[in-house]
Amino acid sequence: MDTDTPRNDQHTTAGRYRGSPAELYERHFVPKIGLPCAELLVDAARPAAGERIIDVACGTGVATRLAAERVGPDGKVAGVDGHPGMLAVAQTSSDRPIEWRHASADGLPYGDDSFDVALCSLGLQFFADKIRALSEMRRVVVNGGRLAVGVPGPIPPMMQDLHDALIPHVGVEVAAFVQAVFVLDDPDRLAALCHTAGWGDASVETHSLILELDPPADFLWQYLLGTPLAAATADLDLDEQRNLEADVVKRWRQYETTDGSEMTIDLHIAVA
């Protein structure tokens, strides 16, 4: 049995979602959340035909693929991530000649001045040493090159409700992941991090995105089983699954729409 595959009863909402966390992330998170964020980020980076682009913390490669489309056959695009499962899915998600590398953001496996543009979509907030990661991006980008980093924040009410609901069911430490996604919610701090890492003056624009999500029970398990929360929630027994789901769905009724649910987030994009 694939040890990354959640084990849930097929008659529960959670049981609808089979596959590794990376597969579920690509299937459900990317189209609804990752893609609209990546589109704004790549637009801000202004990739041109023939340029060389590195996408750091590429995940399953949504921003990487968009960049590859922009630079065309004469360009070079690399996607770097520290999670082998994410890269395995990324490698099967595009027929373009993208170089996928397993590496940490604070030790990029490229020489100085190897790229024209560095991208980082929805990843910087998770780096233990954000300045070092940004410095590495600066090292591998030529003088006069560009950086585009996208992070969400502040935490929207819908996700705060999820955080609060998770605490009694899976504990404070597990629930903390939900808030960690939004820790870089101050545009001034984001610009300062880029400046300290050697990128000079960074400008930050904030975009408000209305995300059209699946119904609450479905989005709950898509999120839990397609993120690092999968390890802590995949093996809840049936009663625990149902109790958690009931708690979250009750809190999320106010976000329901005719076709699913809706969440508004702010996306801060730093360009340097």
N, C-alpha and C positions, 0 to 999 in steps of 0.2 A: 504494500500500500504506500502511496505517496505520502510521506510524513507531513508535507505542507498542505495536504488537502483536509479542509475542515470536516469533522465527523459529526453530522447532525441528522436527525430523523427527517426523511424526505417529506413527511406530512406537516412539518413546521415551516414557517416563513424562512428561517435560517437554512433549512434543508433544500431550498430552491437553488442555493448558490454553491455549486460544486466547482472545485478547481483550486489551484494554489492561490495564495494572496495576490501574487503578481498577475496571474491570469484574470482574477476578479477585478483587480485594479484597472487593468487595460480595458476590460469588457464594460465596466460600469462607471468607474470614477473618471476615466479619461474623457469619454464623450460628454459627460454632463458638467465636469469641473475643470479637468486638466486641459482640455482643448481650448475652451474660451480664454483661459488664462494664458496659454501658450501663444495663441494668435496675437493677443495684445503685446506680449513680450517680443515676439519676433518682429512685429511691425515696428516696435520702438527701436530695435537693433538695426533696422534698415539693411539687411544683408543684400549684397549685390552679386550679380553673376560672376563666378570665378573666385569668390572669396573663400577663405579657410575659416571654418567655424568650429569651436568646441562647445559642447553642451555638458555642463558639469552637474552631477546629480540628475542624470537624464531620465532615471526611472525606466519606464517602458518605451521611452523615446518619442513622445508626442512633439515636443519642441524641436527635437533633432530632425524628425521627418519634415516638419515645416521648413526648417532652415535648408535642408537638402533640396527641397523644391525651389527655393529662392536662388540658391547659388548655381544650380544647374549642373550639367555634366562636367564642366571645367572647374568646378569648385571642389573643396574637400571638407567633409563634415565628420566629426568624431563625437561619439557619445560616451561619457565616462560615468560610472556608478559603482558604488561599493557593495551592491546587493546582487549576487549572481543570479537569483531568481528573476529579478527585474530585467537584467540584461538578456537572459534566455528568452524572455517574451519579446523584448525589443528586437532581437535578431530575427524573429519570425514575422515581424510586423511591417517590414518595408522591403521592397525589392530594389531600392536605391543603394548605391555603393557607399554605405556608411561604415566607418570603423568603430566598433564597439569595444571598449576597454574596461576591465575590472580594476578599479583603483579608488583610493581615497581622494577627497577633494583637497586635502592638505599635502598631497604628494602626487601631483599630476605626472603621468608617465610620458612627458614630452619635453623637448628642449626649449630653450629660450626662443622667443619670437617665432613660434611655430604656427600661430594663427592670427587672423585679422580681427576676429570677434569672439568674445566669450559670453555664453548664455548660462543662466541658472534660474530655472522656473520652479518655484514652490519648494526649494530645497535649502536655501541659506539658513533659515531659522533653525534647522536641525543640526547644524555643524557645531561641534564643541568649540572649535577655535575659528570663529568667523573671519577674523582679520587674516589669519594665516591662509585660509581657503581663498579669500579674495586676492591676497598677495600672490598666490600660486597662479591664479587666473591672469593677474597682471604680468607675471613672469613669462608666461607662454604666449602672450599677445604682443605684437609688434608695437613700437612707439607710434602713436597716432591711431592705434586700433581702438576698438570699442567694447564696452561692457554693458550688458542689460541683465538686471536681476529683478525678479518678481517675487514678492512676498505678500501674504494676506494679513489683514488685521484692521481694526480690532476684532475680537471674537464676536460673531453675530449672535443674537439672542437664541437662535435655533440650536447652535452648537454649545452655547452655555447651558441650555436646557439638557442637552445630551450629557455634558460633563456632570451636571448635578445628579442626573438619573443614574449614571454609571457607578457613582460612589457607593451606594448601599448594596449594589449587586456584585461588583468586581473590585472595589476598593479605591482608595484615593490615588495610589501610585499609578494604577492603570488608567484611571480617568484623567490624570494629569496630561496624558498625550494630547487630548482634545484641545487643551489650552496651549500646549507647546506649539501647536501649528501656527498660532497667531501672536507669538511673543515679539516679533519685529513689527509692531503696529505703529511705531513712531517714525514718520518719514525723515525727520531730522537725524535720528539715530542711524537710519539706513544710509543716508548720505554721508554721515560722519565715518561710518565703518569703511565705506568705499574710499574716502579721502585718506584715512589712516593707512589703508592697504596700498596706497600709492597711485590711486586712480585720479588724483586731482579733484577738481570740483565736479561733484555728481549732482545732477538734477533729478528730482523725484516727482513723478506725476501719480495721482491717485485716481483710479477708475472704479466706478461703482458698477457691479455686475449683478444682474438678476439671474440666478441659476434655476433652471427648470428641472426639478428632480422627480424621481419616482415616488409613489405613495409612501407615507412614513414608515410602515413596517418593512417595506422593501429597501428603502434607502438606508434604514438602520443597519440591516445585515450586510448590504453592499459595503457600507463604510466600515463596519466592525471586522468583516472577514477579508476585506481588500486592503487593509492597512496594518501597521505593526500591532494593532489591537487584536489581530486574529489569534495570536498565540494564547491570549488570556481569555478569549471568549468562545473559541471554536468548540471547546469541550464542556461547556455548560450543559447540564442535563436538561431534559425537556421542560421540567417545571421551572428551572432557572431561566431558560430561554423565554418561556411564555411570560414569566413575571417581569423580566427586563423589558421585553417588547411591549407589554401592556403599559408599563410605566412611561416609556418613551413616547409611545403613540398618543397617550393621553396628553402629554406635555406638548406634542407637536400638532395637535388638532388645529391650532390657530394658524399653522402654515400650510394647511391643505388647500389644494386647488381642485378644479373639476377633474383634471387629468393626473394629478400627483401631488406634489408639494413644491414650495418655492422658497428660496433663500437668497437674500441680498448680502453680498460681501464687498469689501473694499480690497482692491489689489493695488499695492504700491510698486511702481516700476522705477528703479534707479537706472539712469543711463549716464555713463561716464566715458 
